[in-house]
Amino acid sequence: MTIRYVVASAVFAAALAAAAAVQQAQANPYPTEVVTDYVIGCMAANGETQEMLRRCACSIDAVASILPYDTYERADTIIRMAAVSGDNTAMFREMTFLKGIVDQLHLAQIEADFRCF
């Protein structure tokens, strides 16, 4: 083996690894902990099987392809705050604008169900 061959092989391997990393980042732009939380919640609701793992992972990928992460994060926050009882959090349950953001997430989840379940 020549040094030229070794260097070319190393450059090619590095390019493949970089391309794979870019493809993975494009596949699901949501942070890993958000994806994991979604999949765990989905599996808890639908069954803890290998098949459900695949379907739940597909579901969050579908949601991510439809809804930008900042909108997902807003909707998730609104849902969590609306679940807290009390007057201080009533706005999260009553404001039409906030319900519209949550509806965007629900529509994305419905589409994900059609694609994955």
Biopython code that builds the backbone (N, CA, C, O; Angstrom):
import numpy as np
from Bio.PDB.StructureBuilder import StructureBuilder

atoms = [
    (1, "MET", "N", (0.828, -1.184, 0.000)),
    (1, "MET", "CA", (0.000, 0.000, 0.000)),
    (1, "MET", "C", (0.873, 1.248, 0.000)),
    (1, "MET", "O", (1.890, 1.335, 0.688)),
    (2, "THR", "N", (0.445, 2.172, -0.772)),
    (2, "THR", "CA", (1.190, 3.422, -0.809)),
    (2, "THR", "C", (0.562, 4.415, 0.152)),
    (2, "THR", "O", (-0.592, 4.269, 0.554)),
    (3, "ILE", "N", (1.328, 5.412, 0.507)),
    (3, "ILE", "CA", (0.813, 6.457, 1.408)),
    (3, "ILE", "C", (-0.341, 7.189, 0.741)),
    (3, "ILE", "O", (-1.305, 7.580, 1.400)),
    (4, "ARG", "N", (-0.237, 7.368, -0.548)),
    (4, "ARG", "CA", (-1.306, 8.058, -1.284)),
    (4, "ARG", "C", (-2.626, 7.288, -1.133)),
    (4, "ARG", "O", (-3.674, 7.902, -0.930)),
    (5, "TYR", "N", (-2.587, 5.963, -1.229)),
    (5, "TYR", "CA", (-3.777, 5.123, -1.085)),
    (5, "TYR", "C", (-4.348, 5.228, 0.326)),
    (5, "TYR", "O", (-5.562, 5.336, 0.498)),
    (6, "VAL", "N", (-3.483, 5.197, 1.328)),
    (6, "VAL", "CA", (-3.917, 5.285, 2.724)),
    (6, "VAL", "C", (-4.579, 6.635, 2.997)),
    (6, "VAL", "O", (-5.634, 6.701, 3.627)),
    (7, "VAL", "N", (-3.955, 7.701, 2.520)),
    (7, "VAL", "CA", (-4.505, 9.045, 2.727)),
    (7, "VAL", "C", (-5.841, 9.184, 2.001)),
    (7, "VAL", "O", (-6.794, 9.731, 2.556)),
    (8, "ALA", "N", (-5.914, 8.698, 0.777)),
    (8, "ALA", "CA", (-7.163, 8.774, 0.011)),
    (8, "ALA", "C", (-8.268, 7.987, 0.707)),
    (8, "ALA", "O", (-9.413, 8.437, 0.757)),
    (9, "SER", "N", (-7.934, 6.819, 1.241)),
    (9, "SER", "CA", (-8.921, 6.018, 1.967)),
    (9, "SER", "C", (-9.403, 6.731, 3.220)),
    (9, "SER", "O", (-10.594, 6.714, 3.528)),
    (10, "ALA", "N", (-8.490, 7.354, 3.938)),
    (10, "ALA", "CA", (-8.862, 8.079, 5.156)),
    (10, "ALA", "C", (-9.755, 9.275, 4.835)),
    (10, "ALA", "O", (-10.727, 9.532, 5.545)),
    (11, "VAL", "N", (-9.433, 9.998, 3.779)),
    (11, "VAL", "CA", (-10.251, 11.145, 3.367)),
    (11, "VAL", "C", (-11.638, 10.668, 2.943)),
    (11, "VAL", "O", (-12.641, 11.292, 3.291)),
    (12, "PHE", "N", (-11.700, 9.577, 2.200)),
    (12, "PHE", "CA", (-12.981, 9.027, 1.767)),
    (12, "PHE", "C", (-13.825, 8.595, 2.967)),
    (12, "PHE", "O", (-15.023, 8.874, 3.014)),
    (13, "ALA", "N", (-13.211, 7.924, 3.926)),
    (13, "ALA", "CA", (-13.931, 7.486, 5.132)),
    (13, "ALA", "C", (-14.438, 8.691, 5.927)),
    (13, "ALA", "O", (-15.560, 8.671, 6.432)),
    (14, "ALA", "N", (-13.631, 9.724, 6.038)),
    (14, "ALA", "CA", (-14.058, 10.933, 6.752)),
    (14, "ALA", "C", (-15.217, 11.609, 6.032)),
    (14, "ALA", "O", (-16.136, 12.114, 6.676)),
    (15, "ALA", "N", (-15.183, 11.624, 4.712)),
    (15, "ALA", "CA", (-16.272, 12.223, 3.937)),
    (15, "ALA", "C", (-17.565, 11.442, 4.122)),
    (15, "ALA", "O", (-18.635, 12.035, 4.255)),
    (16, "LEU", "N", (-17.474, 10.113, 4.130)),
    (16, "LEU", "CA", (-18.662, 9.285, 4.370)),
    (16, "LEU", "C", (-19.245, 9.530, 5.753)),
    (16, "LEU", "O", (-20.461, 9.628, 5.911)),
    (17, "ALA", "N", (-18.377, 9.629, 6.755)),
    (17, "ALA", "CA", (-18.847, 9.882, 8.117)),
    (17, "ALA", "C", (-19.512, 11.248, 8.219)),
    (17, "ALA", "O", (-20.534, 11.390, 8.890)),
    (18, "ALA", "N", (-18.950, 12.239, 7.568)),
    (18, "ALA", "CA", (-19.542, 13.585, 7.590)),
    (18, "ALA", "C", (-20.883, 13.589, 6.878)),
    (18, "ALA", "O", (-21.828, 14.226, 7.344)),
    (19, "ALA", "N", (-20.979, 12.889, 5.759)),
    (19, "ALA", "CA", (-22.244, 12.814, 5.029)),
    (19, "ALA", "C", (-23.311, 12.109, 5.865)),
    (19, "ALA", "O", (-24.469, 12.527, 5.873)),
    (20, "ALA", "N", (-22.932, 11.056, 6.558)),
    (20, "ALA", "CA", (-23.880, 10.343, 7.418)),
    (20, "ALA", "C", (-24.353, 11.230, 8.558)),
    (20, "ALA", "O", (-25.529, 11.198, 8.920)),
    (21, "ALA", "N", (-23.455, 12.017, 9.125)),
    (21, "ALA", "CA", (-23.836, 12.922, 10.215)),
    (21, "ALA", "C", (-24.791, 13.998, 9.722)),
    (21, "ALA", "O", (-25.744, 14.347, 10.419)),
    (22, "VAL", "N", (-24.547, 14.524, 8.535)),
    (22, "VAL", "CA", (-25.440, 15.535, 7.968)),
    (22, "VAL", "C", (-26.796, 14.922, 7.679)),
    (22, "VAL", "O", (-27.822, 15.539, 7.965)),
    (23, "GLN", "N", (-26.823, 13.724, 7.119)),
    (23, "GLN", "CA", (-28.085, 13.056, 6.822)),
    (23, "GLN", "C", (-28.869, 12.797, 8.103)),
    (23, "GLN", "O", (-30.084, 12.995, 8.128)),
    (24, "GLN", "N", (-28.200, 12.360, 9.164)),
    (24, "GLN", "CA", (-28.865, 12.116, 10.436)),
    (24, "GLN", "C", (-29.435, 13.409, 10.993)),
    (24, "GLN", "O", (-30.553, 13.418, 11.508)),
    (25, "ALA", "N", (-28.689, 14.497, 10.899)),
    (25, "ALA", "CA", (-29.162, 15.789, 11.406)),
    (25, "ALA", "C", (-30.373, 16.260, 10.619)),
    (25, "ALA", "O", (-31.278, 16.867, 11.192)),
    (26, "GLN", "N", (-30.410, 15.996, 9.330)),
    (26, "GLN", "CA", (-31.541, 16.388, 8.510)),
    (26, "GLN", "C", (-32.736, 15.472, 8.747)),
    (26, "GLN", "O", (-33.878, 15.900, 8.580)),
    (27, "ALA", "N", (-32.497, 14.230, 9.131)),
    (27, "ALA", "CA", (-33.577, 13.278, 9.328)),
    (27, "ALA", "C", (-34.481, 13.698, 10.470)),
    (27, "ALA", "O", (-35.700, 13.563, 10.366)),
    (28, "ASN", "N", (-33.927, 14.195, 11.540)),
    (28, "ASN", "CA", (-34.739, 14.647, 12.664)),
    (28, "ASN", "C", (-34.020, 15.788, 13.367)),
    (28, "ASN", "O", (-33.054, 15.561, 14.096)),
    (29, "PRO", "N", (-34.484, 17.006, 13.152)),
    (29, "PRO", "CA", (-33.803, 18.169, 13.720)),
    (29, "PRO", "C", (-34.114, 18.416, 15.198)),
    (29, "PRO", "O", (-33.601, 19.373, 15.779)),
    (30, "TYR", "N", (-34.931, 17.585, 15.804)),
    (30, "TYR", "CA", (-35.264, 17.767, 17.213)),
    (30, "TYR", "C", (-34.123, 17.252, 18.092)),
    (30, "TYR", "O", (-33.424, 16.317, 17.703)),
    (31, "PRO", "N", (-33.924, 17.846, 19.267)),
    (31, "PRO", "CA", (-32.883, 17.359, 20.186)),
    (31, "PRO", "C", (-33.156, 15.913, 20.607)),
    (31, "PRO", "O", (-34.307, 15.485, 20.698)),
    (32, "THR", "N", (-32.094, 15.185, 20.858)),
    (32, "THR", "CA", (-32.190, 13.762, 21.201)),
    (32, "THR", "C", (-33.097, 13.525, 22.403)),
    (32, "THR", "O", (-33.897, 12.590, 22.398)),
    (33, "GLU", "N", (-32.980, 14.367, 23.440)),
    (33, "GLU", "CA", (-33.810, 14.141, 24.633)),
    (33, "GLU", "C", (-35.299, 14.333, 24.345)),
    (33, "GLU", "O", (-36.133, 13.689, 24.981)),
    (34, "VAL", "N", (-35.643, 15.202, 23.405)),
    (34, "VAL", "CA", (-37.046, 15.410, 23.027)),
    (34, "VAL", "C", (-37.548, 14.197, 22.261)),
    (34, "VAL", "O", (-38.657, 13.722, 22.503)),
    (35, "VAL", "N", (-36.744, 13.700, 21.345)),
    (35, "VAL", "CA", (-37.116, 12.508, 20.586)),
    (35, "VAL", "C", (-37.307, 11.323, 21.531)),
    (35, "VAL", "O", (-38.280, 10.579, 21.416)),
    (36, "THR", "N", (-36.380, 11.158, 22.456)),
    (36, "THR", "CA", (-36.460, 10.054, 23.413)),
    (36, "THR", "C", (-37.705, 10.164, 24.285)),
    (36, "THR", "O", (-38.405, 9.174, 24.495)),
    (37, "ASP", "N", (-37.984, 11.352, 24.792)),
    (37, "ASP", "CA", (-39.169, 11.573, 25.618)),
    (37, "ASP", "C", (-40.442, 11.233, 24.847)),
    (37, "ASP", "O", (-41.345, 10.592, 25.384)),
    (38, "TYR", "N", (-40.511, 11.660, 23.600)),
    (38, "TYR", "CA", (-41.678, 11.382, 22.757)),
    (38, "TYR", "C", (-41.848, 9.879, 22.545)),
    (38, "TYR", "O", (-42.947, 9.344, 22.688)),
    (39, "VAL", "N", (-40.752, 9.206, 22.205)),
    (39, "VAL", "CA", (-40.821, 7.765, 21.921)),
    (39, "VAL", "C", (-41.197, 6.984, 23.179)),
    (39, "VAL", "O", (-41.995, 6.049, 23.106)),
    (40, "ILE", "N", (-40.640, 7.349, 24.318)),
    (40, "ILE", "CA", (-40.975, 6.659, 25.568)),
    (40, "ILE", "C", (-42.451, 6.856, 25.909)),
    (40, "ILE", "O", (-43.129, 5.905, 26.299)),
    (41, "GLY", "N", (-42.949, 8.079, 25.764)),
    (41, "GLY", "CA", (-44.362, 8.346, 26.018)),
    (41, "GLY", "C", (-45.265, 7.599, 25.054)),
    (41, "GLY", "O", (-46.299, 7.060, 25.447)),
    (42, "CYS", "N", (-44.871, 7.570, 23.800)),
    (42, "CYS", "CA", (-45.641, 6.858, 22.779)),
    (42, "CYS", "C", (-45.692, 5.365, 23.085)),
    (42, "CYS", "O", (-46.746, 4.737, 22.983)),
    (43, "MET", "N", (-44.550, 4.806, 23.459)),
    (43, "MET", "CA", (-44.508, 3.376, 23.776)),
    (43, "MET", "C", (-45.301, 3.064, 25.042)),
    (43, "MET", "O", (-45.932, 2.010, 25.125)),
    (44, "ALA", "N", (-45.279, 3.946, 26.011)),
    (44, "ALA", "CA", (-46.054, 3.729, 27.230)),
    (44, "ALA", "C", (-47.546, 3.686, 26.908)),
    (44, "ALA", "O", (-48.300, 2.941, 27.534)),
    (45, "ALA", "N", (-47.967, 4.484, 25.934)),
    (45, "ALA", "CA", (-49.381, 4.532, 25.565)),
    (45, "ALA", "C", (-49.795, 3.403, 24.625)),
    (45, "ALA", "O", (-50.958, 2.998, 24.620)),
    (46, "ASN", "N", (-48.853, 2.889, 23.827)),
    (46, "ASN", "CA", (-49.218, 1.943, 22.772)),
    (46, "ASN", "C", (-48.650, 0.542, 22.930)),
    (46, "ASN", "O", (-48.993, -0.350, 22.154)),
    (47, "GLY", "N", (-47.801, 0.333, 23.902)),
    (47, "GLY", "CA", (-47.201, -0.979, 24.101)),
    (47, "GLY", "C", (-45.695, -0.906, 23.976)),
    (47, "GLY", "O", (-45.162, -0.178, 23.140)),
    (48, "GLU", "N", (-45.031, -1.652, 24.798)),
    (48, "GLU", "CA", (-43.575, -1.611, 24.859)),
    (48, "GLU", "C", (-42.982, -2.792, 24.106)),
    (48, "GLU", "O", (-42.379, -3.694, 24.688)),
    (49, "THR", "N", (-43.173, -2.756, 22.792)),
    (49, "THR", "CA", (-42.653, -3.808, 21.930)),
    (49, "THR", "C", (-41.676, -3.209, 20.924)),
    (49, "THR", "O", (-41.611, -1.992, 20.749)),
    (50, "GLN", "N", (-40.926, -4.075, 20.274)),
    (50, "GLN", "CA", (-39.998, -3.624, 19.238)),
    (50, "GLN", "C", (-40.761, -2.956, 18.096)),
    (50, "GLN", "O", (-40.310, -1.950, 17.547)),
    (51, "GLU", "N", (-41.903, -3.509, 17.745)),
    (51, "GLU", "CA", (-42.730, -2.921, 16.683)),
    (51, "GLU", "C", (-43.182, -1.507, 17.064)),
    (51, "GLU", "O", (-43.151, -0.603, 16.229)),
    (52, "MET", "N", (-43.600, -1.312, 18.310)),
    (52, "MET", "CA", (-44.014, 0.024, 18.749)),
    (52, "MET", "C", (-42.837, 0.991, 18.793)),
    (52, "MET", "O", (-43.004, 2.181, 18.527)),
    (53, "LEU", "N", (-41.653, 0.493, 19.125)),
    (53, "LEU", "CA", (-40.462, 1.341, 19.092)),
    (53, "LEU", "C", (-40.268, 1.893, 17.683)),
    (53, "LEU", "O", (-40.019, 3.086, 17.508)),
    (54, "ARG", "N", (-40.384, 1.016, 16.674)),
    (54, "ARG", "CA", (-40.238, 1.458, 15.288)),
    (54, "ARG", "C", (-41.321, 2.466, 14.906)),
    (54, "ARG", "O", (-41.042, 3.495, 14.290)),
    (55, "ARG", "N", (-42.550, 2.154, 15.277)),
    (55, "ARG", "CA", (-43.669, 3.036, 14.910)),
    (55, "ARG", "C", (-43.581, 4.384, 15.630)),
    (55, "ARG", "O", (-43.853, 5.425, 15.031)),
    (56, "CYS", "N", (-43.210, 4.370, 16.888)),
    (56, "CYS", "CA", (-43.101, 5.622, 17.652)),
    (56, "CYS", "C", (-41.935, 6.473, 17.145)),
    (56, "CYS", "O", (-42.037, 7.699, 17.089)),
    (57, "ALA", "N", (-40.835, 5.827, 16.778)),
    (57, "ALA", "CA", (-39.708, 6.563, 16.197)),
    (57, "ALA", "C", (-40.116, 7.163, 14.852)),
    (57, "ALA", "O", (-39.751, 8.295, 14.538)),
    (58, "CYS", "N", (-40.865, 6.411, 14.070)),
    (58, "CYS", "CA", (-41.395, 6.915, 12.805)),
    (58, "CYS", "C", (-42.304, 8.113, 13.061)),
    (58, "CYS", "O", (-42.269, 9.096, 12.320)),
    (59, "SER", "N", (-43.112, 8.029, 14.105)),
    (59, "SER", "CA", (-44.059, 9.091, 14.418)),
    (59, "SER", "C", (-43.363, 10.410, 14.725)),
    (59, "SER", "O", (-43.760, 11.448, 14.197)),
    (60, "ILE", "N", (-42.336, 10.392, 15.564)),
    (60, "ILE", "CA", (-41.648, 11.647, 15.891)),
    (60, "ILE", "C", (-40.887, 12.161, 14.670)),
    (60, "ILE", "O", (-40.758, 13.373, 14.498)),
    (61, "ASP", "N", (-40.383, 11.271, 13.824)),
    (61, "ASP", "CA", (-39.740, 11.712, 12.587)),
    (61, "ASP", "C", (-40.751, 12.398, 11.673)),
    (61, "ASP", "O", (-40.441, 13.408, 11.041)),
    (62, "ALA", "N", (-41.961, 11.844, 11.609)),
    (62, "ALA", "CA", (-43.013, 12.452, 10.781)),
    (62, "ALA", "C", (-43.418, 13.814, 11.346)),
    (62, "ALA", "O", (-43.573, 14.775, 10.592)),
    (63, "VAL", "N", (-43.590, 13.904, 12.662)),
    (63, "VAL", "CA", (-43.928, 15.184, 13.291)),
    (63, "VAL", "C", (-42.829, 16.202, 12.991)),
    (63, "VAL", "O", (-43.120, 17.351, 12.657)),
    (64, "ALA", "N", (-41.582, 15.787, 13.109)),
    (64, "ALA", "CA", (-40.454, 16.690, 12.860)),
    (64, "ALA", "C", (-40.408, 17.147, 11.403)),
    (64, "ALA", "O", (-39.947, 18.253, 11.117)),
    (65, "SER", "N", (-40.873, 16.321, 10.496)),
    (65, "SER", "CA", (-40.878, 16.716, 9.079)),
    (65, "SER", "C", (-41.979, 17.724, 8.780)),
    (65, "SER", "O", (-41.924, 18.429, 7.773)),
    (66, "ILE", "N", (-42.976, 17.792, 9.653)),
    (66, "ILE", "CA", (-44.119, 18.686, 9.441)),
    (66, "ILE", "C", (-43.988, 19.975, 10.242)),
    (66, "ILE", "O", (-44.305, 21.056, 9.746)),
    (67, "LEU", "N", (-43.524, 19.859, 11.467)),
    (67, "LEU", "CA", (-43.563, 20.965, 12.418)),
    (67, "LEU", "C", (-42.152, 21.385, 12.818)),
    (67, "LEU", "O", (-41.379, 20.551, 13.291)),
    (68, "PRO", "N", (-41.801, 22.656, 12.640)),
    (68, "PRO", "CA", (-40.486, 23.110, 13.109)),
    (68, "PRO", "C", (-40.355, 22.907, 14.620)),
    (68, "PRO", "O", (-41.346, 22.932, 15.350)),
    (69, "TYR", "N", (-39.123, 22.706, 15.072)),
    (69, "TYR", "CA", (-38.917, 22.408, 16.484)),
    (69, "TYR", "C", (-39.431, 23.515, 17.400)),
    (69, "TYR", "O", (-39.996, 23.216, 18.452)),
    (70, "ASP", "N", (-39.255, 24.778, 17.034)),
    (70, "ASP", "CA", (-39.712, 25.852, 17.923)),
    (70, "ASP", "C", (-41.224, 25.818, 18.106)),
    (70, "ASP", "O", (-41.712, 26.131, 19.192)),
    (71, "THR", "N", (-41.973, 25.448, 17.081)),
    (71, "THR", "CA", (-43.433, 25.315, 17.212)),
    (71, "THR", "C", (-43.774, 24.116, 18.078)),
    (71, "THR", "O", (-44.674, 24.189, 18.914)),
    (72, "TYR", "N", (-43.058, 23.004, 17.884)),
    (72, "TYR", "CA", (-43.271, 21.824, 18.725)),
    (72, "TYR", "C", (-43.019, 22.164, 20.191)),
    (72, "TYR", "O", (-43.793, 21.785, 21.070)),
    (73, "GLU", "N", (-41.939, 22.875, 20.438)),
    (73, "GLU", "CA", (-41.573, 23.235, 21.816)),
    (73, "GLU", "C", (-42.635, 24.138, 22.448)),
    (73, "GLU", "O", (-42.991, 23.959, 23.613)),
    (74, "ARG", "N", (-43.138, 25.107, 21.679)),
    (74, "ARG", "CA", (-44.206, 25.977, 22.193)),
    (74, "ARG", "C", (-45.453, 25.165, 22.538)),
    (74, "ARG", "O", (-46.030, 25.324, 23.613)),
    (75, "ALA", "N", (-45.860, 24.296, 21.615)),
    (75, "ALA", "CA", (-47.064, 23.489, 21.833)),
    (75, "ALA", "C", (-46.897, 22.581, 23.048)),
    (75, "ALA", "O", (-47.818, 22.453, 23.855)),
    (76, "ASP", "N", (-45.751, 21.959, 23.186)),
    (76, "ASP", "CA", (-45.489, 21.081, 24.325)),
    (76, "ASP", "C", (-45.552, 21.865, 25.647)),
    (76, "ASP", "O", (-46.105, 21.385, 26.637)),
    (77, "THR", "N", (-44.989, 23.054, 25.647)),
    (77, "THR", "CA", (-45.020, 23.897, 26.847)),
    (77, "THR", "C", (-46.448, 24.283, 27.192)),
    (77, "THR", "O", (-46.837, 24.235, 28.359)),
    (78, "ILE", "N", (-47.231, 24.663, 26.195)),
    (78, "ILE", "CA", (-48.628, 25.042, 26.428)),
    (78, "ILE", "C", (-49.409, 23.874, 27.002)),
    (78, "ILE", "O", (-50.183, 24.043, 27.945)),
    (79, "ILE", "N", (-49.210, 22.687, 26.436)),
    (79, "ILE", "CA", (-49.915, 21.492, 26.924)),
    (79, "ILE", "C", (-49.541, 21.209, 28.379)),
    (79, "ILE", "O", (-50.412, 20.916, 29.198)),
    (80, "ARG", "N", (-48.267, 21.294, 28.696)),
    (80, "ARG", "CA", (-47.814, 21.026, 30.071)),
    (80, "ARG", "C", (-48.349, 22.075, 31.048)),
    (80, "ARG", "O", (-48.763, 21.742, 32.158)),
    (81, "MET", "N", (-48.337, 23.327, 30.636)),
    (81, "MET", "CA", (-48.826, 24.392, 31.515)),
    (81, "MET", "C", (-50.341, 24.321, 31.683)),
    (81, "MET", "O", (-50.856, 24.605, 32.765)),
    (82, "ALA", "N", (-51.054, 23.948, 30.631)),
    (82, "ALA", "CA", (-52.514, 23.825, 30.712)),
    (82, "ALA", "C", (-52.923, 22.717, 31.678)),
    (82, "ALA", "O", (-54.016, 22.760, 32.242)),
    (83, "ALA", "N", (-52.065, 21.739, 31.870)),
    (83, "ALA", "CA", (-52.365, 20.625, 32.766)),
    (83, "ALA", "C", (-52.206, 21.001, 34.238)),
    (83, "ALA", "O", (-52.675, 20.278, 35.117)),
    (84, "VAL", "N", (-51.550, 22.126, 34.510)),
    (84, "VAL", "CA", (-51.353, 22.582, 35.892)),
    (84, "VAL", "C", (-52.605, 23.329, 36.325)),
    (84, "VAL", "O", (-53.058, 24.242, 35.635)),
    (85, "SER", "N", (-53.157, 22.946, 37.452)),
    (85, "SER", "CA", (-54.378, 23.610, 37.916)),
    (85, "SER", "C", (-54.047, 24.955, 38.556)),
    (85, "SER", "O", (-52.929, 25.193, 39.015)),
    (86, "GLY", "N", (-55.045, 25.817, 38.571)),
    (86, "GLY", "CA", (-54.887, 27.112, 39.220)),
    (86, "GLY", "C", (-55.168, 28.272, 38.296)),
    (86, "GLY", "O", (-55.209, 28.128, 37.074)),
    (87, "ASP", "N", (-55.360, 29.425, 38.908)),
    (87, "ASP", "CA", (-55.669, 30.630, 38.154)),
    (87, "ASP", "C", (-54.482, 31.139, 37.348)),
    (87, "ASP", "O", (-54.660, 31.719, 36.278)),
    (88, "ASN", "N", (-53.279, 30.925, 37.852)),
    (88, "ASN", "CA", (-52.087, 31.431, 37.166)),
    (88, "ASN", "C", (-51.850, 30.769, 35.807)),
    (88, "ASN", "O", (-51.190, 31.342, 34.941)),
    (89, "THR", "N", (-52.375, 29.592, 35.629)),
    (89, "THR", "CA", (-52.170, 28.880, 34.368)),
    (89, "THR", "C", (-53.439, 28.816, 33.519)),
    (89, "THR", "O", (-53.462, 28.128, 32.499)),
    (90, "ALA", "N", (-54.476, 29.513, 33.922)),
    (90, "ALA", "CA", (-55.748, 29.494, 33.179)),
    (90, "ALA", "C", (-55.577, 30.000, 31.753)),
    (90, "ALA", "O", (-56.257, 29.525, 30.843)),
    (91, "MET", "N", (-54.679, 30.954, 31.550)),
    (91, "MET", "CA", (-54.489, 31.493, 30.194)),
    (91, "MET", "C", (-54.063, 30.421, 29.200)),
    (91, "MET", "O", (-54.383, 30.515, 28.015)),
    (92, "PHE", "N", (-53.341, 29.397, 29.670)),
    (92, "PHE", "CA", (-52.897, 28.330, 28.779)),
    (92, "PHE", "C", (-54.054, 27.434, 28.355)),
    (92, "PHE", "O", (-53.960, 26.735, 27.346)),
    (93, "ARG", "N", (-55.118, 27.450, 29.100)),
    (93, "ARG", "CA", (-56.294, 26.652, 28.771)),
    (93, "ARG", "C", (-57.326, 27.443, 27.978)),
    (93, "ARG", "O", (-58.160, 26.847, 27.298)),
    (94, "GLU", "N", (-57.289, 28.771, 28.050)),
    (94, "GLU", "CA", (-58.377, 29.584, 27.517)),
    (94, "GLU", "C", (-58.050, 30.398, 26.273)),
    (94, "GLU", "O", (-58.957, 30.705, 25.500)),
    (95, "MET", "N", (-56.802, 30.755, 26.052)),
    (95, "MET", "CA", (-56.470, 31.647, 24.937)),
    (95, "MET", "C", (-56.546, 30.920, 23.595)),
    (95, "MET", "O", (-55.908, 29.884, 23.406)),
    (96, "THR", "N", (-57.322, 31.463, 22.678)),
    (96, "THR", "CA", (-57.520, 30.873, 21.357)),
    (96, "THR", "C", (-56.209, 30.773, 20.595)),
    (96, "THR", "O", (-55.951, 29.769, 19.931)),
    (97, "PHE", "N", (-55.381, 31.804, 20.685)),
    (97, "PHE", "CA", (-54.094, 31.803, 20.000)),
    (97, "PHE", "C", (-53.240, 30.609, 20.427)),
    (97, "PHE", "O", (-52.621, 29.948, 19.594)),
    (98, "LEU", "N", (-53.214, 30.343, 21.731)),
    (98, "LEU", "CA", (-52.411, 29.227, 22.243)),
    (98, "LEU", "C", (-53.012, 27.884, 21.824)),
    (98, "LEU", "O", (-52.283, 26.932, 21.548)),
    (99, "LYS", "N", (-54.337, 27.814, 21.778)),
    (99, "LYS", "CA", (-54.986, 26.582, 21.322)),
    (99, "LYS", "C", (-54.638, 26.295, 19.867)),
    (99, "LYS", "O", (-54.530, 25.136, 19.467)),
    (100, "GLY", "N", (-54.462, 27.354, 19.071)),
    (100, "GLY", "CA", (-54.078, 27.190, 17.672)),
    (100, "GLY", "C", (-52.700, 26.559, 17.533)),
    (100, "GLY", "O", (-52.477, 25.744, 16.638)),
    (101, "ILE", "N", (-51.785, 26.928, 18.402)),
    (101, "ILE", "CA", (-50.441, 26.338, 18.374)),
    (101, "ILE", "C", (-50.512, 24.854, 18.726)),
    (101, "ILE", "O", (-49.861, 24.025, 18.090)),
    (102, "VAL", "N", (-51.306, 24.530, 19.739)),
    (102, "VAL", "CA", (-51.471, 23.126, 20.139)),
    (102, "VAL", "C", (-52.151, 22.337, 19.023)),
    (102, "VAL", "O", (-51.817, 21.176, 18.785)),
    (103, "ASP", "N", (-53.109, 22.973, 18.336)),
    (103, "ASP", "CA", (-53.783, 22.297, 17.222)),
    (103, "ASP", "C", (-52.801, 21.933, 16.111)),
    (103, "ASP", "O", (-52.953, 20.893, 15.470)),
    (104, "GLN", "N", (-51.796, 22.779, 15.877)),
    (104, "GLN", "CA", (-50.780, 22.460, 14.865)),
    (104, "GLN", "C", (-50.052, 21.164, 15.222)),
    (104, "GLN", "O", (-49.793, 20.329, 14.355)),
    (105, "LEU", "N", (-49.726, 21.005, 16.505)),
    (105, "LEU", "CA", (-49.071, 19.775, 16.951)),
    (105, "LEU", "C", (-50.012, 18.587, 16.800)),
    (105, "LEU", "O", (-49.602, 17.525, 16.331)),
    (106, "HIS", "N", (-51.261, 18.758, 17.190)),
    (106, "HIS", "CA", (-52.215, 17.652, 17.083)),
    (106, "HIS", "C", (-52.405, 17.222, 15.628)),
    (106, "HIS", "O", (-52.496, 16.029, 15.341)),
    (107, "LEU", "N", (-52.465, 18.189, 14.712)),
    (107, "LEU", "CA", (-52.594, 17.843, 13.295)),
    (107, "LEU", "C", (-51.360, 17.101, 12.787)),
    (107, "LEU", "O", (-51.477, 16.160, 12.003)),
    (108, "ALA", "N", (-50.188, 17.521, 13.231)),
    (108, "ALA", "CA", (-48.956, 16.829, 12.846)),
    (108, "ALA", "C", (-48.954, 15.402, 13.397)),
    (108, "ALA", "O", (-48.498, 14.479, 12.722)),
    (109, "GLN", "N", (-49.457, 15.217, 14.609)),
    (109, "GLN", "CA", (-49.515, 13.877, 15.207)),
    (109, "GLN", "C", (-50.528, 12.999, 14.476)),
    (109, "GLN", "O", (-50.309, 11.796, 14.328)),
    (110, "ILE", "N", (-51.622, 13.580, 14.022)),
    (110, "ILE", "CA", (-52.603, 12.813, 13.245)),
    (110, "ILE", "C", (-51.976, 12.339, 11.936)),
    (110, "ILE", "O", (-52.129, 11.182, 11.545)),
    (111, "GLU", "N", (-51.269, 13.247, 11.267)),
    (111, "GLU", "CA", (-50.588, 12.864, 10.034)),
    (111, "GLU", "C", (-49.546, 11.779, 10.310)),
    (111, "GLU", "O", (-49.399, 10.845, 9.522)),
    (112, "ALA", "N", (-48.826, 11.899, 11.420)),
    (112, "ALA", "CA", (-47.830, 10.888, 11.794)),
    (112, "ALA", "C", (-48.502, 9.534, 12.035)),
    (112, "ALA", "O", (-47.948, 8.492, 11.684)),
    (113, "ASP", "N", (-49.685, 9.550, 12.630)),
    (113, "ASP", "CA", (-50.416, 8.292, 12.837)),
    (113, "ASP", "C", (-50.755, 7.634, 11.498)),
    (113, "ASP", "O", (-50.635, 6.417, 11.359)),
    (114, "PHE", "N", (-51.179, 8.432, 10.512)),
    (114, "PHE", "CA", (-51.478, 7.878, 9.194)),
    (114, "PHE", "C", (-50.231, 7.280, 8.553)),
    (114, "PHE", "O", (-50.309, 6.237, 7.903)),
    (115, "ARG", "N", (-49.088, 7.926, 8.729)),
    (115, "ARG", "CA", (-47.861, 7.457, 8.107)),
    (115, "ARG", "C", (-47.273, 6.218, 8.799)),
    (115, "ARG", "O", (-46.681, 5.359, 8.145)),
    (116, "CYS", "N", (-47.441, 6.135, 10.119)),
    (116, "CYS", "CA", (-46.651, 5.163, 10.887)),
    (116, "CYS", "C", (-47.463, 4.054, 11.568)),
    (116, "CYS", "O", (-46.899, 3.024, 11.937)),
    (117, "PHE", "N", (-48.757, 4.246, 11.738)),
    (117, "PHE", "CA", (-49.527, 3.257, 12.513)),
    (117, "PHE", "C", (-50.568, 2.562, 11.680)),
    (117, "PHE", "O", (-51.294, 1.707, 12.186)),
]
sb = StructureBuilder()
sb.init_structure("model")
sb.init_model(0)
sb.init_chain("A")
sb.init_seg("    ")
for serial, (resi, resn, name, xyz) in enumerate(atoms, 1):
    if name == "N":
        sb.init_residue(resn, " ", resi, " ")
    sb.init_atom(name, np.array(xyz, "f"), 0.0, 1.0, " ", f" {name:<3s}", serial, name[0])
structure = sb.get_structure()
